[in-house]
Amino acid sequence: MSNLKKMLLNKTSCKSIWFMRQAGRYLPEFRKIRSKNKDFIKLCLDSSLSSEITLQPIKRFDVDSAIIFSDILMVPYALGQEVKFIEGKGPKLSKFNIEYFFKSNSEEEFIKRLNPIYEAITMTREKLNKNKSLISFVGAPWTLLVYMLNIKQDKNRINLEILNMKDVELNQIFNRLTKYICLHIKNQIKAGADVVQIFDSWAGLIPEKKIKNFCLIPNKNIVDFCKKNKILNICFPKGLKKKYLDFNLTVKPDGISLDPNIDPHWAKDNLRDVVIQGGLNPKLLITSEKEMFKVAAKYIKIFRDIPYVFNLGHGLLPETDPDRVNKLVEFYRKN
């Protein structure tokens, strides 16, 4: 059993390190594959290449967990919405059609469209050391909706006018998304993953009066599903600031991932009965080594006596030097 599973199951303290976006653009071996596979969705659906990419950081750094190479937007893709990744701009989805959203797709069709991901998980699990976890992941309903409705104006603002649907319509959308997110989780675990991370990457953009309905309740519904099915889970409600406390008390995940804006002392004092993960600013890996080690040592010291997974507060940046990642892994293991 991996140390990550031990912590999430038993809330015991032991060593565990992995990184969000550890399989990605900062690795030359990934860029080589990507240069020959321009369509990102097709790449995610190439089981063999997805498995190979997933294992790249394991081979290079021997981190304690692999996270399957995929994307949170595979769920709206499988529900019939066109998803394109535009170089330099990111994902762009076709116009959301609410009638089609509710009428389209059976569960069987949804699973069929995502089956290559499940095959990639099975292939990866067979190649991965049994003492390492294989992490699957999904986007939370709100974060998926941000992309599906194209409501993000920039990194800090959303177009609230687009959200002026009737509450009943929004609730129905959230409920349908939750149903298929849970189905995707179930099938990833069935294929061989042993943990799921739930990314609510745009939780920080939710208007305060909507946090309960758009973030807390949907994430709780997913975590409740996971607990009912004995699926270990980690939530990442990025940008919630001190609402992390409300999130942890309401949602009650097995693990909670910190973003860089959460003070680690505050997290240790306030986030109870949960495994804490991450928090280190990814930008530290592209600044001075001295500063990176200094802040890493701070996190290690603060969380030394409680269950803590060493990770970042968001994904590795494309300009990160892989050698710097290796040095950080070595530093963590020596401390």
N, C-alpha and C positions, 0 to 999 in steps of 0.2 A: 504494500500500500504506500502511496506517495505521502510525503510530508504535508502537502496541501490538503489531501483528503483527511489525514489524521487531525489536522487543525480544525477543518470545517465540521468534522463529525464530533470531535471530543473537546474542542476549544482548548487544546493543549498547545503549549509553546514549543516550536521547533523551527529549524531553518527551512526556508523555501523562497526561491527567487525565480521570477519570470518577468517579461516586459510586454506591455501592450504594444501592438504593431512590431513585435520582435521579428516577424517574417514580413519584410517590406523593402521599400525603395532604398534604404541606406545600405543594403547588402548588394555587393556587385554580382553575386550569383543569382539574386532575384532579378536585378536589372537585365541580366543576360536573357533570362526567360521572358521577362516582360517585353523586351525589345522585339521578340519574335511573336508575341501574342498581344496585338493592339486592342482587341475587344476584351475589356475587363470582365464582363459577365461571362463570356465564353471561357475565360481563364478560370474563373471560380467554379465553372461547371466541368472542367477537365479534371477528372478524379485523380489521375496519375500525377499531373503537374501540381495540383493543389496539395497533394500529399508530400510531394518532393519539396515544395516551398515551405510547408509547415515544419518539416524536419531540418531545414537549413540552419536555424539558430540553435537547434539541439546539437547538430554536428559541429558548429563553430564555437559555441560557448558552453555547451553542456548544462544549460539552464534546467530547472527542476520540472518545468511543465511545458508542453507544446500547446499552442492554441491554433485551431484549424484555420487554414487560409480560406477566407470567405468574405462576406460583407453583410451588414445588417439589412441592406436593401434587397437581398435575395427574397425576402418575404413579400414586399410589394410586387417584385418581378413575378413571383409565383402566383400572385393574385391577379395577374393580367396587366399590370401597369408597365409601360415601357421604361426601361432604365438605361441611361447612357452616361458614361463618364467622359467629360470633356477635359482635355489636357489643360492644366493651369487653372481650371475653374471648378472641377469636381463634378459631383453627380447632378444630372438633370433628368427629371421624370416627366412623362407625358401628362397632359392635362387630366386631372382627377375627375372621373365620371362616377358620381355617387350611385346612380342606378345600376351601372355595370358592376360596380364594386360589390353590391349586395346580391346581384343575380349570378355573377360569374363564379366559375370554379367549384368543383366538388372537392372534398378532402382527398379523394383518390388522384385527381388531376394535380392538386397542389403538391402532394407527395411525389408524384411522377416527375414534376418539373424540377424538384430539388433532390431527386434521388442521387445524382452524381456527387452531391455534397456528402450524403450518407455513405456512399461507396468510398469516398476519400477518407472519411473518418475511420472506416473499417480497415482500409489499407494502412493508414497511419498507425492505428492501434497495434496492428500486427508487427510493425517494424519498431515500435517505441518500447523502450525498457519498461518493464512492469512496475518499476518503482517511480516512474514519472507519470504525472497526470496528463490527460488529453482534455483540454478545455474547449467546449463548444460555446457559441454565443448567439445572442439575439439583440435586436433593438427593442427598447420599450415602446409602447404604443404612441406616446407623445412624440418621441424623437422620430419615429417612422412617419408620423403625420406631418411633421415639419417639412420633410422632403416630399411627401405625397401631395401636399397642398401647395408646395412652393411658397411657404409663408416667411422664410428667413430673408430679411433684407440685408443684413450683414452679421458679423459675429455677435453683436450685442442687441439686435433689434429684430422683432417680428412684425409682420403686417397683421394687426389685430382685426382689421376689417374683414379679412378672409375668414376669420374665426367666428364671425357673427352669424353662425347657423343656429337653428333652434337647438336647445340643450338636448332634446330627445334624439335629434339626428347625430350630434356629436357622441352621445352615449352609445348609440347603436354602432357607430364607426369604431369606437374604442373597444366595445365588446366583441365585434367581429375580428378586429385585429388581434385581440387577446386570445381568442379561440385558435387562430392560426399560428400565432407565436408559440403557444403552448404545444400545438401539434408538432411544430418544428423542433422545439426543445425535446419532446418525447422521442422523436425519431433520431435526433443526434445522439441522445443517450443510448438508445437501443442499438445504434450502429457501433458504439464503443467509447464515446466520450464519457467522462466520469464527473464532470463539473460543468455548469453553465454560468456564463457571465451575462448579465442583463445590462446593456448600455442605455442609459437615459442621458445621452450626451448633450442634449439641449434643454435639460430640466431647468437650468438657470434662466432661460428666456420666458418661463411661464409667469404670467401675472400672478401676484401673491394670492389674490382671492380665488385663483383657479388651481393652486398647487394641490389641494386635496383631491379634486376630481380628475385632474389631468396627469398627476404624478403619483401621489400616495396610493390611491385606490387601485389604479391599473397595475402598479408594481406589486402591490399586496396580493392582487388576484393571481398574478403569475407566480409569486413566491409560494402562495398557498397551494397552487397546483403542484409546484416542485416538491413541497413538503409531503403532500398527499401521496406523491409517487416516489418518495425517498430519493429525490434528485438534489444533490448539493449545489448551492447557488451563491453567487456573489453579485451584488447590485452596485451600479456606478451612477448615482444621481448627480452628475457633474454640474457644478455651478449653484447648488442649493444653499451654500454658505452655512449659517447656523441652523437652517431648516434640515440639515443632515440629522439633527437630533430627532425632530418630528418624524423624519423618514424612518430612522432606525426603530423608533418606538412603535410606529404604526405597521411598517412592512415586515419587520423582524426577519431580515435575511440571515443566512448562515455567515456571509461575509459582506463587508462594505468597502468599496474602493474610494480612497480620498483623492480629490483633485488638489492641485498645488496651492489653492487659496485657503485650504483648511489648515489651521494651526495644529500641528501634531500634538502639542500639550493639551489643547482643548479637546481634540479627538480622544486622547487617552482618558481624560477625565470624564467625558460625557457620553461616549459611545460604548455602551455596556452590552454584555452577552452576545458579542459578535466578533468575528475575526476581522481585524483591520488590515487593509491592503493599500500599498502604494503611497502616493503623495509627493514624491520627489519630482521637482520640475524638470521636464525633458530638456529644457534649454540649458540646464547645468551641464549636459553632456557635450554641448558645443561651445562652452566657455572654458575657463581655466580648470585644469585637473585638480589643482589645490582646492578650489572652491567646491568642485563636485564632491571630492572626498570629505571635505569639512561638513557639508550639508548631509551627505549620506551617513556619516558617523553620528550626526545629530538624530536622525530618524532611528538608526540602529539602537542608540542609547536609550531614547525615549520609550521605545516599544520592546525593549529587551525582555522584560518579564511578563509579557502578555502575548497571546497568539497574533503574530504579525507576518504578513507576506510582503517581502521586499519587492517593490514595483515602482512604476512612475505614476505621476498624477494625470497622465494622458499618454498617447502613443509616442514612440520614438520618432524623432523628426527625420525627414529624408536626408538632411545634410550631416547627420551624425556619423562620425568615424567609427566603424566597427571595432577598431582597436580600443577605443574609449569604452565601449560596452564591455569588452573583455576585461579591461582593467577594473571596471566597476564590479563585475561578477567576482573577480578574484579578491577585491577589497572586502566585499560583503562576506565571503566565505572565511576570510582570515579574522573577521571581527564579530 
